[in-house]
Amino acid sequence: ADHNSECDTIVTNSNSLDKQVINIYIQPNPASEYFNLNFIPSSLLLNVDLFNSCGQKVLHLESAKNGDIINISNLPVGLYFITFFDSNKTILTKKIAINRQ
């Protein structure tokens, strides 16, 4: 299994004007049957949409949390885009590949 992780760091402005650094990890990537979500800070709750390469939404999760395991065994192989958002504001979009060789 490939356990390489891709990490993007972003800074958002919260209501308190404090800057919050958010790290989002998707492991494994490429994935075959599932992937794990890891958030820093770990208390983060985010909504998640998964889109196929045609832009069709194939998965929606409300209030995903750190450590969640997302089952993708029903999705065909290919490249997907996973969008994390909070209060309808997109925080980050990442790519994930589904591969079963």
N, C-alpha and C positions, 0 to 999 in steps of 0.2 A: 504494500500500500504506500501511496505517496503522501507523506505528511507535511509537505511544504505548505506554508501558509502565506497568504498575501495580506498585507496590513496597510491600511490607509489611515492616516491621522488627519483629523480636521478640527478646526476650532469654531465653535458656535457662540453666538451671543445669547445668553439666557436672559430672562426677564430681570434678573438682579444685576445685570450689566457685568457680572463676573464672566470671564472666559472659561469655557469648559472644553478640555481636550477629550475627544472621543476616539477610541480605537475599536475597530470592528474586524474580527477575524472570521473567516469561513474555512473550515477544515473538514475533510480533505477537499482539495480542489486541484485536479478534477475529482469529481465524486461519482459514485455508481449507484448506491442504494439510499444514501442519506448524507447529510452534512451537519456539522455542529456549528452553532453560533456562539461566539465569545465576544462579550462587550466589555470595554473598559471606559468608564466605571461600570462595575458589575451590577450595580443597582438599576442600570438603564432598562427601560421598557420601550421597545420600538415596534411600529407596525412594519410589516414586510410584504412586498409584492415581488413575485417572480414572473418574468416575462420571457417568452421564447424569442427566437431570432426574428420572427415576423412581427413582434411587438404585441402579441396576444398575452393577456394575463392568464397564467396557468396555476397560480397559487397566491393566496392572501392569508396573512397571519395577523391577528390583532394582539398587541401587547406581547410580542416575542421577548423572551428574557435570556439573560446570560446562561449558557449551558443547554439551551433547547436543542433537541435533535430533530431535524426536519427530514421527513420521509419523502424521497423523490423516486422511489422504485417504480412508480406508475408513469413516469415521464420518459419520453423517448430521448435517445442520445442527442447531443447537440450543445450549442452555446446558448446560455441564458444570461439575463441581466437581473440582478437582485437589487431592489431599491428599498432603502431603509428610510422611514419617515416618522415624524412626530407632529401631531396636530396638523396633518395635511401638508407639512413643509418637508420637502425632500432633504435629507441630511447627507445621503451618500448613495451612489449607485456603483455596484461592482459586477464583474463578470464571473460566472461559474460555468464550468464545463461538466457535462454529464457524459461519461465514457464507460463502456462495459466491454472491455476486451479481455 
